[in-house]
Amino acid sequence: MEAAQTTDSQISREAALRIAMAARALPEISVGQLLEILWRRIDGDLDETSLTTITVTDLNSGFGSADGEEDGEDISLGLPAIKEAVRILWGEAEEEELPQMKPETSDLPGSIRIAVATNNGEQINGHFGSCLRYLVYQMTSDVCELIDVRSAIEADLSDDRNGFRAELIKDCQVLYVQSIGGPAAAKVVRTGIYPIKVKEATDAPSELARLQRVMVSAPPPWLSKIMGVSAEDRVRFASDADE
């Protein structure tokens, strides 16, 4: 399908975020594919106002034509997904209630900073390369507070999505994810972050409470290093754990 974007066309940041979110509501549709259809149906700039002119019929016929079905009836997206995408483009998506933050605890002495890949609530249930946001916790052996919630939607607009995401959480030392690919994990590690995968979606506060217990009892070498424990004390921890 030939792109219809003109050199004079512009896209606002808010419109770009809506388009990225709308693409997530459409199975197997990339941001680029959705943009291509929007450029064909909107003359001029893509902004919050022009996106409200897009209809279900516009997307239905647009994706149908891309699949070689002029009426769009044989595409696999389904009308519910297309309707949800249109609502998002119009700015009518329901706002999810995010967990409460305590940013004032971001400077806890002797603490480490942990990022959690999530798609909702305080769950560790996101893939590194596609999660909606990262929850950032500041934690010591006896305190754990949520200090920030960082949207990852703009990563979908980046040429290097994994690099964008790694940069987004570069001030963290640990990352909890449900899954992460090898190349993405390499970028995370190069940023100085230690990735931890959980086998199943789990409650973030409960998982972090387990990590706190490890911090107190017998932290492994990687955690001791993050905590700033000296090499001599790391050996002592290891010896104590073996006894």
GROMACS elastic network, one bead per residue, 0.5 to 0.9 nm:
[ bonds ]
;  ai    aj funct       b0    kb
    1    36     6  0.82066   500
    1    65     6  0.87693   500
    1    66     6  0.64121   500
    2    36     6  0.80327   500
    3     6     6  0.88610   500
    3    35     6  0.88928   500
    3    36     6  0.55465   500
    3    37     6  0.80688   500
    3    39     6  0.75368   500
    3    40     6  0.74885   500
    4    36     6  0.68062   500
    4    37     6  0.82557   500
    4    38     6  0.89224   500
    4    39     6  0.56933   500
    4    40     6  0.53292   500
    4    41     6  0.89424   500
    5     8     6  0.83907   500
    5     9     6  0.66584   500
    5    35     6  0.89235   500
    5    36     6  0.74365   500
    5    39     6  0.54256   500
    5    40     6  0.72959   500
    5    44     6  0.89197   500
    6     9     6  0.53595   500
    6    10     6  0.87857   500
    6    39     6  0.84168   500
    6    44     6  0.82202   500
    7    10     6  0.83104   500
    8    44     6  0.77953   500
    8    45     6  0.82501   500
    9    39     6  0.87593   500
    9    43     6  0.84064   500
    9    44     6  0.54769   500
    9    46     6  0.75196   500
   10    44     6  0.74449   500
   10    46     6  0.62018   500
   10    47     6  0.81547   500
   11    14     6  0.84713   500
   11    15     6  0.64840   500
   11    16     6  0.65625   500
   11    45     6  0.57702   500
   11    47     6  0.58809   500
   12    15     6  0.51643   500
   12    16     6  0.61671   500
   12    17     6  0.87727   500
   12    45     6  0.80041   500
   12    46     6  0.65362   500
   12    47     6  0.52521   500
   12    48     6  0.76993   500
   13    16     6  0.50053   500
   13    17     6  0.63220   500
   13    18     6  0.87322   500
   13    47     6  0.80934   500
   14    17     6  0.51869   500
   14    18     6  0.63158   500
   14    19     6  0.86900   500
   14    47     6  0.71959   500
   14    48     6  0.68012   500
   15    18     6  0.50927   500
   15    19     6  0.61638   500
   15    20     6  0.86246   500
   15    46     6  0.64806   500
   15    48     6  0.54322   500
   15    49     6  0.88716   500
   15    51     6  0.74139   500
   15    89     6  0.76438   500
   16    19     6  0.51155   500
   16    20     6  0.61818   500
   16    21     6  0.86660   500
   16    46     6  0.82227   500
   16    47     6  0.80572   500
   16   154     6  0.80516   500
   16   157     6  0.76090   500
   17    20     6  0.50873   500
   17    21     6  0.62083   500
   17    22     6  0.85270   500
   17   153     6  0.66026   500
   17   154     6  0.64114   500
   17   156     6  0.88503   500
   17   157     6  0.82992   500
   18    21     6  0.51413   500
   18    22     6  0.59989   500
   18    23     6  0.85739   500
   18    48     6  0.85349   500
   18    51     6  0.89527   500
   18    88     6  0.60848   500
   18    89     6  0.53827   500
   18    90     6  0.80987   500
   18    91     6  0.70904   500
   19    23     6  0.61187   500
   19    24     6  0.87172   500
   19    31     6  0.68454   500
   19    34     6  0.74060   500
   19    35     6  0.73536   500
   19    51     6  0.89608   500
   19    85     6  0.84368   500
   19    88     6  0.77729   500
   19    89     6  0.62390   500
   20    23     6  0.52523   500
   20    24     6  0.66258   500
   20    30     6  0.84257   500
   20    31     6  0.57028   500
   20    34     6  0.87069   500
   20   153     6  0.64428   500
   20   154     6  0.73142   500
   20   155     6  0.88858   500
   20   156     6  0.62118   500
   20   157     6  0.70577   500
   21    24     6  0.51820   500
   21    25     6  0.68312   500
   21    31     6  0.86751   500
   21    85     6  0.79034   500
   21    88     6  0.69884   500
   21    89     6  0.82569   500
   21   132     6  0.89802   500
   21   153     6  0.67780   500
   21   156     6  0.88537   500
   22    25     6  0.52171   500
   22    26     6  0.68362   500
   22    31     6  0.83109   500
   22    34     6  0.83892   500
   22    82     6  0.87313   500
   22    84     6  0.75469   500
   22    86     6  0.72552   500
   22    87     6  0.82711   500
   22    88     6  0.55776   500
   22    89     6  0.63272   500
   23    26     6  0.52116   500
   23    27     6  0.78355   500
   23    28     6  0.85673   500
   23    29     6  0.59997   500
   23    30     6  0.59628   500
   23    31     6  0.54534   500
   23    32     6  0.88358   500
   23    33     6  0.85214   500
   23    34     6  0.64970   500
   23    85     6  0.70175   500
   24    27     6  0.69887   500
   24    28     6  0.85046   500
   24    29     6  0.75703   500
   24    30     6  0.78290   500
   24    31     6  0.81576   500
   24    85     6  0.82409   500
   25    29     6  0.85802   500
   25    81     6  0.59452   500
   25    82     6  0.76657   500
   25    84     6  0.67084   500
   25    85     6  0.57598   500
   25    88     6  0.87448   500
   26    29     6  0.55800   500
   26    30     6  0.82732   500
   26    77     6  0.64739   500
   26    78     6  0.87658   500
   26    81     6  0.57080   500
   26    82     6  0.66913   500
   26    84     6  0.84881   500
   26    85     6  0.68718   500
   27    30     6  0.85939   500
   27    76     6  0.85898   500
   27    77     6  0.62962   500
   27    81     6  0.79116   500
   28    77     6  0.83091   500
   29    32     6  0.82033   500
   29    33     6  0.62811   500
   29    34     6  0.69061   500
   29    77     6  0.87848   500
   30    33     6  0.52352   500
   30    34     6  0.64284   500
   30    35     6  0.86055   500
   30   156     6  0.86989   500
   31    34     6  0.52336   500
   31    35     6  0.60601   500
   31    36     6  0.86241   500
   31   156     6  0.69911   500
   31   157     6  0.73693   500
   32    35     6  0.50375   500
   32    36     6  0.61686   500
   32    37     6  0.88698   500
   32   157     6  0.86916   500
   33    36     6  0.51727   500
   33    37     6  0.66552   500
   33    38     6  0.88675   500
   33    63     6  0.88110   500
   34    37     6  0.53420   500
   34    38     6  0.63077   500
   34    39     6  0.87433   500
   34    59     6  0.85017   500
   34    63     6  0.85860   500
   35    38     6  0.50194   500
   35    39     6  0.60877   500
   35    40     6  0.86193   500
   36    39     6  0.53182   500
   36    40     6  0.64806   500
   36    41     6  0.89993   500
   37    40     6  0.51534   500
   37    41     6  0.64800   500
   37    42     6  0.87911   500
   37    58     6  0.84165   500
   37    59     6  0.73340   500
   37    62     6  0.59910   500
   37    63     6  0.77064   500
   38    41     6  0.51659   500
   38    42     6  0.59705   500
   38    46     6  0.80671   500
   38    51     6  0.82131   500
   38    54     6  0.78474   500
   38    58     6  0.86257   500
   38    59     6  0.82467   500
   38    62     6  0.87326   500
   39    42     6  0.53840   500
   39    43     6  0.71757   500
   39    44     6  0.82841   500
   39    45     6  0.86256   500
   39    46     6  0.77345   500
   40    43     6  0.75902   500
   40    62     6  0.87618   500
   41    54     6  0.76120   500
   41    58     6  0.73797   500
   41    62     6  0.88131   500
   42    45     6  0.75476   500
   42    46     6  0.72124   500
   42    50     6  0.69089   500
   42    51     6  0.79668   500
   42    53     6  0.80400   500
   42    54     6  0.80065   500
   43    46     6  0.83546   500
   43    50     6  0.85811   500
   44    50     6  0.85251   500
   45    50     6  0.73556   500
   46    49     6  0.79563   500
   46    50     6  0.58536   500
   46    51     6  0.65387   500
   47    50     6  0.54166   500
   47    51     6  0.61357   500
   47    52     6  0.89023   500
   48    51     6  0.54864   500
   48    52     6  0.68654   500
   48    89     6  0.79540   500
   48    90     6  0.72815   500
   48    91     6  0.76916   500
   49    52     6  0.55589   500
   49    53     6  0.74998   500
   49    90     6  0.81651   500
   50    53     6  0.55713   500
   50    54     6  0.76230   500
   50    90     6  0.89705   500
   51    54     6  0.56103   500
   51    86     6  0.86357   500
   51    89     6  0.57742   500
   51    90     6  0.59973   500
   51    91     6  0.87239   500
   52    55     6  0.79090   500
   52    86     6  0.82232   500
   52    87     6  0.87988   500
   52    89     6  0.66835   500
   52    91     6  0.80526   500
   53    90     6  0.81722   500
   54    57     6  0.82407   500
   54    58     6  0.62030   500
   54    59     6  0.76115   500
   54    86     6  0.69534   500
   54    89     6  0.78106   500
   54    90     6  0.80252   500
   55    58     6  0.50858   500
   55    59     6  0.66873   500
   55    60     6  0.86029   500
   55    83     6  0.84834   500
   55    86     6  0.65388   500
   56    59     6  0.53788   500
   56    60     6  0.59502   500
   56    61     6  0.84986   500
   56    79     6  0.79926   500
   56    82     6  0.63167   500
   56    83     6  0.59495   500
   56    85     6  0.85537   500
   56    86     6  0.63606   500
   57    61     6  0.58849   500
   57    62     6  0.81121   500
   57    72     6  0.89753   500
   58    61     6  0.55161   500
   58    62     6  0.58915   500
   58    63     6  0.86225   500
   59    63     6  0.59959   500
   59    64     6  0.81896   500
   59    72     6  0.89217   500
   59    82     6  0.69227   500
   59    85     6  0.89245   500
   59    86     6  0.81653   500
   60    63     6  0.55561   500
   60    64     6  0.60050   500
   60    65     6  0.85871   500
   60    71     6  0.80723   500
   60    72     6  0.55813   500
   60    73     6  0.77584   500
   60    75     6  0.82283   500
   60    77     6  0.87472   500
   60    78     6  0.87955   500
   60    79     6  0.77752   500
   60    82     6  0.71009   500
   61    65     6  0.59397   500
   61    66     6  0.84970   500
   61    69     6  0.82586   500
   61    70     6  0.66738   500
   61    71     6  0.59021   500
   61    73     6  0.81709   500
   62    65     6  0.52945   500
   62    66     6  0.63700   500
   62    67     6  0.88680   500
   62    70     6  0.84603   500
   62    72     6  0.73736   500
   63    67     6  0.63776   500
   63    68     6  0.87485   500
   63    69     6  0.84661   500
   63    72     6  0.65740   500
   63    75     6  0.71788   500
   63    77     6  0.85956   500
   64    67     6  0.51360   500
   64    68     6  0.63075   500
   64    70     6  0.57885   500
   64    71     6  0.62643   500
   64    73     6  0.68034   500
   64    74     6  0.70834   500
   64    75     6  0.57513   500
   65    69     6  0.51295   500
   65    71     6  0.72891   500
   65    72     6  0.63353   500
   66    69     6  0.73802   500
   66    70     6  0.83983   500
   66    72     6  0.87574   500
   67    70     6  0.82405   500
   67    72     6  0.79547   500
   67    74     6  0.84894   500
   67    75     6  0.69760   500
   68    72     6  0.82712   500
   69    72     6  0.52131   500
   69    73     6  0.71514   500
   69    74     6  0.66505   500
   69    75     6  0.76209   500
   70    73     6  0.81873   500
   71    74     6  0.79677   500
   72    75     6  0.59048   500
   73    76     6  0.85897   500
   73    78     6  0.89377   500
   74    77     6  0.89897   500
   75    78     6  0.71573   500
   77    80     6  0.83044   500
   77    81     6  0.64271   500
   77    82     6  0.70639   500
   78    81     6  0.57302   500
   78    82     6  0.65766   500
   78    83     6  0.88734   500
   79    83     6  0.59515   500
   79    84     6  0.84895   500
   80    83     6  0.51382   500
   80    84     6  0.62073   500
   80    85     6  0.86594   500
   81    84     6  0.51245   500
   81    85     6  0.62117   500
   81    86     6  0.87489   500
   82    85     6  0.50091   500
   82    86     6  0.62766   500
   82    87     6  0.87109   500
   83    86     6  0.51473   500
   83    87     6  0.63205   500
   83    88     6  0.87497   500
   84    87     6  0.50836   500
   84    88     6  0.63256   500
   84    89     6  0.87165   500
   84    93     6  0.78649   500
   85    88     6  0.51002   500
   85    89     6  0.62231   500
   85    90     6  0.86673   500
   85    93     6  0.88050   500
   86    90     6  0.61670   500
   86    91     6  0.86412   500
   86    92     6  0.86605   500
   87    90     6  0.51088   500
   87    91     6  0.63256   500
   87    92     6  0.51275   500
   87    93     6  0.57967   500
   88    91     6  0.50290   500
   88    92     6  0.55983   500
   88    94     6  0.86240   500
   89    92     6  0.75704   500
   89    93     6  0.83054   500
   90    93     6  0.79630   500
   91    94     6  0.87898   500
   92    95     6  0.87548   500
   95    98     6  0.87495   500
   96   120     6  0.80553   500
   96   121     6  0.85937   500
   97   121     6  0.78854   500
   98   101     6  0.88050   500
   98   120     6  0.80729   500
   98   121     6  0.63974   500
   98   122     6  0.85036   500
   98   149     6  0.80580   500
   99   121     6  0.63609   500
   99   122     6  0.68572   500
   99   146     6  0.81971   500
   99   149     6  0.83344   500
  100   146     6  0.73319   500
  100   147     6  0.86039   500
  100   148     6  0.89744   500
  101   104     6  0.88416   500
  101   145     6  0.74282   500
  101   146     6  0.50553   500
  101   147     6  0.50693   500
  101   148     6  0.61383   500
  101   149     6  0.77886   500
  102   105     6  0.59609   500
  102   106     6  0.78317   500
  102   145     6  0.64020   500
  102   146     6  0.58850   500
  102   148     6  0.77343   500
  103   106     6  0.55333   500
  103   107     6  0.88473   500
  103   145     6  0.82968   500
  103   146     6  0.72884   500
  103   148     6  0.65013   500
  104   107     6  0.74201   500
  104   147     6  0.73885   500
  105   108     6  0.58410   500
  105   138     6  0.71119   500
  105   145     6  0.69002   500
  105   146     6  0.84152   500
  105   147     6  0.67866   500
  106   111     6  0.87984   500
  106   113     6  0.84770   500
  106   137     6  0.82203   500
  106   138     6  0.59015   500
  106   139     6  0.89072   500
  106   145     6  0.82353   500
  106   146     6  0.86723   500
  106   147     6  0.60814   500
  106   148     6  0.89169   500
  107   110     6  0.88168   500
  107   111     6  0.77457   500
  107   138     6  0.79472   500
  108   111     6  0.55439   500
  108   112     6  0.85253   500
  108   138     6  0.72554   500
  108   139     6  0.76700   500
  108   140     6  0.75470   500
  108   143     6  0.87516   500
  109   112     6  0.89909   500
  109   140     6  0.80929   500
  110   139     6  0.86003   500
  110   140     6  0.65299   500
  110   141     6  0.89975   500
  110   227     6  0.70869   500
  110   228     6  0.82274   500
  111   138     6  0.63752   500
  111   139     6  0.51761   500
  111   141     6  0.79979   500
  111   143     6  0.87100   500
  111   227     6  0.72383   500
  112   137     6  0.82906   500
  112   138     6  0.58727   500
  112   139     6  0.54046   500
  112   140     6  0.65437   500
  112   172     6  0.75098   500
  112   173     6  0.65789   500
  112   174     6  0.80010   500
  112   226     6  0.72373   500
  112   227     6  0.66796   500
  113   136     6  0.68578   500
  113   137     6  0.56537   500
  113   139     6  0.62837   500
  113   171     6  0.73879   500
  113   173     6  0.56177   500
  113   174     6  0.66651   500
  113   175     6  0.89304   500
  114   135     6  0.80623   500
  114   136     6  0.55644   500
  114   137     6  0.50866   500
  114   138     6  0.64495   500
  114   139     6  0.75408   500
  114   169     6  0.88317   500
  114   171     6  0.89091   500
  114   172     6  0.53893   500
  114   173     6  0.60211   500
  114   175     6  0.57683   500
  114   176     6  0.75748   500
  114   193     6  0.89950   500
  114   208     6  0.89129   500
  115   134     6  0.59395   500
  115   135     6  0.55165   500
  115   137     6  0.64140   500
  115   169     6  0.67911   500
  115   172     6  0.62604   500
  115   173     6  0.79761   500
  115   174     6  0.62270   500
  115   176     6  0.62527   500
  115   177     6  0.86676   500
  116   122     6  0.84522   500
  116   123     6  0.80525   500
  116   124     6  0.60660   500
  116   125     6  0.86458   500
  116   126     6  0.82147   500
  116   133     6  0.82993   500
  116   134     6  0.52139   500
  116   136     6  0.63980   500
  116   137     6  0.80582   500
  116   174     6  0.85651   500
  116   175     6  0.58173   500
  116   177     6  0.62778   500
  116   204     6  0.74033   500
  117   123     6  0.80815   500
  117   124     6  0.58478   500
  117   125     6  0.66001   500
  117   127     6  0.67032   500
  117   128     6  0.62025   500
  117   130     6  0.89815   500
  117   131     6  0.59946   500
  117   132     6  0.78208   500
  117   133     6  0.62697   500
  117   135     6  0.67229   500
  117   175     6  0.75566   500
  117   176     6  0.62300   500
  117   177     6  0.51632   500
  117   178     6  0.75655   500
  118   121     6  0.74235   500
  118   122     6  0.71198   500
  118   123     6  0.57740   500
  118   124     6  0.52543   500
  118   125     6  0.50874   500
  118   127     6  0.78340   500
  118   128     6  0.87441   500
  118   131     6  0.56509   500
  118   132     6  0.63778   500
  118   133     6  0.57272   500
  118   134     6  0.59574   500
  118   135     6  0.71820   500
  118   177     6  0.77708   500
  118   178     6  0.87058   500
  119   122     6  0.86539   500
  119   123     6  0.74255   500
  119   124     6  0.80500   500
  119   125     6  0.63296   500
  119   126     6  0.56857   500
  119   127     6  0.88783   500
  119   130     6  0.88811   500
  119   131     6  0.54924   500
  119   132     6  0.50562   500
  119   133     6  0.64204   500
  119   134     6  0.84795   500
  120   123     6  0.63089   500
  120   124     6  0.86630   500
  120   125     6  0.78960   500
  120   126     6  0.87637   500
  120   132     6  0.79461   500
  120   133     6  0.83819   500
  121   124     6  0.89094   500
  121   203     6  0.89425   500
  122   125     6  0.89343   500
  122   135     6  0.76080   500
  122   202     6  0.87775   500
  122   203     6  0.62561   500
  122   204     6  0.55436   500
  122   205     6  0.73396   500
  123   126     6  0.82410   500
  123   201     6  0.67041   500
  123   202     6  0.56617   500
  123   204     6  0.51812   500
  123   205     6  0.83664   500
  124   176     6  0.68122   500
  124   177     6  0.61322   500
  124   178     6  0.63925   500
  124   198     6  0.77434   500
  124   200     6  0.83654   500
  124   201     6  0.54965   500
  124   202     6  0.53335   500
  124   203     6  0.61646   500
  124   204     6  0.55234   500
  124   207     6  0.86314   500
  125   131     6  0.80781   500
  125   177     6  0.67913   500
  125   178     6  0.54152   500
  125   179     6  0.84955   500
  125   198     6  0.85598   500
  125   200     6  0.74635   500
  125   202     6  0.67506   500
  125   203     6  0.86537   500
  126   129     6  0.83537   500
  126   130     6  0.69985   500
  126   132     6  0.76480   500
  126   133     6  0.84299   500
  126   134     6  0.88792   500
  126   176     6  0.89594   500
  126   177     6  0.59031   500
  126   178     6  0.55190   500
  126   179     6  0.70453   500
  126   201     6  0.80882   500
  127   130     6  0.54314   500
  127   131     6  0.53934   500
  127   177     6  0.60705   500
  127   178     6  0.56613   500
  127   180     6  0.58378   500
  127   181     6  0.87302   500
  128   131     6  0.59403   500
  128   162     6  0.78974   500
  128   165     6  0.79014   500
  128   176     6  0.89032   500
  128   177     6  0.61987   500
  128   178     6  0.77738   500
  128   179     6  0.64496   500
  128   180     6  0.52872   500
  128   181     6  0.79970   500
  128   184     6  0.77134   500
  128   185     6  0.86668   500
  129   155     6  0.86450   500
  129   161     6  0.71228   500
  129   162     6  0.60449   500
  129   165     6  0.75330   500
  129   179     6  0.88060   500
  129   180     6  0.70923   500
  129   181     6  0.82017   500
  129   184     6  0.75633   500
  130   133     6  0.87926   500
  130   152     6  0.81032   500
  130   153     6  0.86355   500
  130   155     6  0.87772   500
  130   156     6  0.83876   500
  131   134     6  0.76388   500
  131   151     6  0.89424   500
  131   152     6  0.69658   500
  131   153     6  0.83767   500
  132   150     6  0.87618   500
  132   151     6  0.61812   500
  132   152     6  0.53856   500
  132   153     6  0.61101   500
  133   149     6  0.69095   500
  133   150     6  0.54271   500
  133   153     6  0.73888   500
  134   148     6  0.82989   500
  134   149     6  0.59243   500
  134   150     6  0.51882   500
  134   151     6  0.65464   500
  134   152     6  0.71048   500
  134   168     6  0.87638   500
  134   169     6  0.79090   500
  135   146     6  0.70122   500
  135   147     6  0.79691   500
  135   148     6  0.60734   500
  135   150     6  0.64514   500
  135   151     6  0.88902   500
  136   145     6  0.85692   500
  136   146     6  0.58727   500
  136   147     6  0.58521   500
  136   148     6  0.50748   500
  136   149     6  0.62004   500
  136   150     6  0.77277   500
  136   169     6  0.81667   500
  136   172     6  0.77609   500
  137   144     6  0.65758   500
  137   145     6  0.54307   500
  137   147     6  0.55389   500
  137   148     6  0.71119   500
  137   172     6  0.87868   500
  138   143     6  0.79833   500
  138   144     6  0.57630   500
  138   145     6  0.54642   500
  138   146     6  0.64647   500
  138   147     6  0.65221   500
  139   142     6  0.76131   500
  139   143     6  0.55237   500
  139   145     6  0.64657   500
  139   146     6  0.87659   500
  139   208     6  0.84697   500
  139   212     6  0.79449   500
  140   143     6  0.51026   500
  140   144     6  0.63700   500
  140   212     6  0.71001   500
  140   215     6  0.82650   500
  141   144     6  0.80432   500
  141   209     6  0.87727   500
  141   211     6  0.84376   500
  141   213     6  0.70607   500
  141   214     6  0.85640   500
  141   215     6  0.59494   500
  141   216     6  0.61225   500
  142   209     6  0.88148   500
  142   212     6  0.69272   500
  142   213     6  0.87360   500
  142   216     6  0.88448   500
  143   212     6  0.84945   500
  144   205     6  0.80895   500
  144   208     6  0.78001   500
  144   209     6  0.80113   500
  144   212     6  0.85398   500
  146   149     6  0.80080   500
  150   168     6  0.77270   500
  150   169     6  0.84606   500
  151   154     6  0.74967   500
  151   155     6  0.88806   500
  151   168     6  0.89986   500
  152   155     6  0.55365   500
  152   156     6  0.78128   500
  152   164     6  0.86319   500
  152   165     6  0.68172   500
  152   168     6  0.79433   500
  153   156     6  0.58512   500
  153   157     6  0.78236   500
  154   157     6  0.53734   500
  154   158     6  0.69279   500
  154   161     6  0.86514   500
  154   164     6  0.84544   500
  155   158     6  0.51728   500
  155   159     6  0.83572   500
  155   160     6  0.77466   500
  155   162     6  0.75920   500
  155   163     6  0.85854   500
  155   164     6  0.57186   500
  155   165     6  0.63523   500
  156   159     6  0.81521   500
  156   160     6  0.86985   500
  156   161     6  0.60992   500
  157   160     6  0.86905   500
  157   161     6  0.75758   500
  158   161     6  0.53287   500
  158   162     6  0.88718   500
  158   163     6  0.87441   500
  158   164     6  0.68863   500
  159   163     6  0.88288   500
  159   164     6  0.85783   500
  160   163     6  0.52427   500
  160   164     6  0.60963   500
  160   165     6  0.86977   500
  161   164     6  0.50781   500
  161   165     6  0.62609   500
  161   166     6  0.86933   500
  162   165     6  0.50679   500
  162   166     6  0.61392   500
  162   167     6  0.85400   500
  162   183     6  0.85716   500
  162   184     6  0.58072   500
  162   187     6  0.74076   500
  162   188     6  0.84490   500
  163   166     6  0.51201   500
  163   167     6  0.61428   500
  163   168     6  0.85617   500
  163   184     6  0.78547   500
  163   187     6  0.67164   500
  163   188     6  0.82176   500
  164   167     6  0.51568   500
  164   168     6  0.61852   500
  165   169     6  0.67266   500
  165   170     6  0.86036   500
  165   188     6  0.86579   500
  166   169     6  0.55656   500
  166   170     6  0.59186   500
  166   184     6  0.83292   500
  166   187     6  0.67404   500
  166   188     6  0.55148   500
  166   189     6  0.89964   500
  166   191     6  0.68227   500
  166   193     6  0.86588   500
  167   171     6  0.83775   500
  167   188     6  0.86082   500
  167   191     6  0.76068   500
  168   171     6  0.81119   500
  169   172     6  0.56422   500
  169   173     6  0.87464   500
  169   175     6  0.85683   500
  169   188     6  0.89884   500
  169   191     6  0.88999   500
  169   193     6  0.85725   500
  170   173     6  0.77922   500
  170   188     6  0.82282   500
  170   191     6  0.60635   500
  170   192     6  0.73864   500
  170   193     6  0.72390   500
  171   191     6  0.88595   500
  171   192     6  0.87255   500
  171   193     6  0.84922   500
  172   175     6  0.74004   500
  172   192     6  0.81128   500
  172   193     6  0.63783   500
  172   194     6  0.88721   500
  173   191     6  0.89875   500
  173   192     6  0.65016   500
  173   194     6  0.61044   500
  173   195     6  0.86924   500
  173   226     6  0.68855   500
  174   192     6  0.86056   500
  174   193     6  0.51979   500
  174   195     6  0.58623   500
  174   196     6  0.73854   500
  174   223     6  0.89563   500
  174   226     6  0.86871   500
  175   188     6  0.85320   500
  175   193     6  0.65647   500
  175   194     6  0.60291   500
  175   196     6  0.59312   500
  175   197     6  0.83604   500
  176   179     6  0.88688   500
  176   194     6  0.86857   500
  176   195     6  0.60246   500
  176   197     6  0.59050   500
  176   198     6  0.72369   500
  176   204     6  0.86664   500
  177   180     6  0.68453   500
  177   195     6  0.73238   500
  177   196     6  0.62888   500
  177   197     6  0.50164   500
  177   198     6  0.63571   500
  177   201     6  0.89585   500
  178   196     6  0.82961   500
  178   197     6  0.52224   500
  178   199     6  0.62938   500
  178   200     6  0.66055   500
  178   201     6  0.65451   500
  178   202     6  0.88000   500
  179   196     6  0.88579   500
  179   197     6  0.59334   500
  179   198     6  0.74670   500
  179   199     6  0.80867   500
  180   183     6  0.85776   500
  180   184     6  0.64962   500
  180   185     6  0.62292   500
  180   195     6  0.85823   500
  180   197     6  0.75800   500
  181   184     6  0.53612   500
  181   185     6  0.60220   500
  181   186     6  0.86664   500
  182   185     6  0.50534   500
  182   186     6  0.62229   500
  182   187     6  0.88362   500
  183   186     6  0.51065   500
  183   187     6  0.65141   500
  183   188     6  0.88204   500
  184   187     6  0.51710   500
  184   188     6  0.63030   500
  184   189     6  0.87041   500
  185   188     6  0.50047   500
  185   189     6  0.61291   500
  185   190     6  0.85607   500
  185   194     6  0.88845   500
  185   195     6  0.70544   500
  186   189     6  0.51443   500
  186   190     6  0.61477   500
  186   191     6  0.86599   500
  187   190     6  0.50859   500
  187   191     6  0.63255   500
  187   192     6  0.89390   500
  188   191     6  0.51442   500
  188   192     6  0.67582   500
  188   193     6  0.56054   500
  188   194     6  0.73574   500
  188   195     6  0.72320   500
  189   192     6  0.51224   500
  189   193     6  0.50279   500
  189   194     6  0.59756   500
  189   195     6  0.72866   500
  190   193     6  0.72850   500
  194   222     6  0.80376   500
  194   223     6  0.88257   500
  197   200     6  0.89367   500
  198   201     6  0.70456   500
  198   202     6  0.76976   500
  199   202     6  0.87129   500
  202   206     6  0.78941   500
  202   207     6  0.72343   500
  203   206     6  0.55136   500
  203   207     6  0.63485   500
  203   208     6  0.87686   500
  204   207     6  0.51349   500
  204   208     6  0.60668   500
  204   209     6  0.84907   500
  205   208     6  0.51217   500
  205   209     6  0.60462   500
  205   210     6  0.87563   500
  206   209     6  0.50441   500
  206   210     6  0.65305   500
  206   211     6  0.89102   500
  207   210     6  0.52214   500
  207   211     6  0.65858   500
  207   212     6  0.88885   500
  208   212     6  0.62498   500
  208   213     6  0.87820   500
  209   213     6  0.64926   500
  209   214     6  0.88545   500
  210   213     6  0.52006   500
  210   214     6  0.65146   500
  210   215     6  0.87994   500
  211   214     6  0.50435   500
  211   215     6  0.62439   500
  211   216     6  0.88603   500
  211   219     6  0.87811   500
  212   216     6  0.65008   500
  212   217     6  0.88084   500
  213   216     6  0.52502   500
  213   217     6  0.62036   500
  213   218     6  0.84496   500
  213   219     6  0.88005   500
  214   217     6  0.51609   500
  214   218     6  0.55859   500
  214   219     6  0.53039   500
  214   220     6  0.81402   500
  215   218     6  0.63049   500
  215   220     6  0.84578   500
  215   223     6  0.75704   500
  215   224     6  0.79314   500
  215   227     6  0.85599   500
  216   219     6  0.70998   500
  217   237     6  0.82790   500
  217   241     6  0.81493   500
  218   224     6  0.88800   500
  218   237     6  0.57261   500
  218   238     6  0.70355   500
  218   240     6  0.76069   500
  218   241     6  0.59873   500
  219   222     6  0.79525   500
  219   223     6  0.57427   500
  219   224     6  0.57143   500
  219   234     6  0.82908   500
  219   237     6  0.70991   500
  219   238     6  0.81585   500
  219   241     6  0.89938   500
  220   223     6  0.54514   500
  220   224     6  0.61348   500
  220   225     6  0.86777   500
  220   234     6  0.81189   500
  220   237     6  0.81382   500
  220   238     6  0.75184   500
  221   225     6  0.60933   500
  221   226     6  0.86581   500
  221   231     6  0.89042   500
  221   234     6  0.64287   500
  221   235     6  0.86319   500
  221   237     6  0.87817   500
  221   238     6  0.81176   500
  222   225     6  0.52646   500
  222   226     6  0.64505   500
  222   227     6  0.87838   500
  223   226     6  0.50451   500
  223   227     6  0.61176   500
  223   228     6  0.86094   500
  223   229     6  0.87059   500
  224   228     6  0.62339   500
  224   229     6  0.51406   500
  224   230     6  0.79027   500
  224   231     6  0.86360   500
  224   233     6  0.86495   500
  224   234     6  0.64164   500
  224   237     6  0.88308   500
  225   228     6  0.51112   500
  225   229     6  0.56712   500
  225   230     6  0.74469   500
  225   231     6  0.80540   500
  225   234     6  0.80847   500
  226   229     6  0.75811   500
  229   232     6  0.81911   500
  229   233     6  0.62373   500
  229   234     6  0.64127   500
  230   233     6  0.52639   500
  230   234     6  0.62189   500
  230   235     6  0.88476   500
  231   235     6  0.64744   500
  231   236     6  0.88210   500
  232   235     6  0.53331   500
  232   236     6  0.65390   500
  232   237     6  0.89161   500
  233   237     6  0.61583   500
  233   238     6  0.85681   500
  234   237     6  0.50908   500
  234   238     6  0.62534   500
  234   239     6  0.86436   500
  235   238     6  0.50817   500
  235   239     6  0.61551   500
  235   240     6  0.86188   500
  236   239     6  0.50685   500
  236   240     6  0.61276   500
  236   241     6  0.85846   500
  237   240     6  0.51754   500
  237   241     6  0.62138   500
  237   242     6  0.87877   500
  238   241     6  0.51394   500
  238   242     6  0.63874   500
  238   243     6  0.89657   500
  239   242     6  0.51996   500
  239   243     6  0.64960   500
  240   243     6  0.53641   500
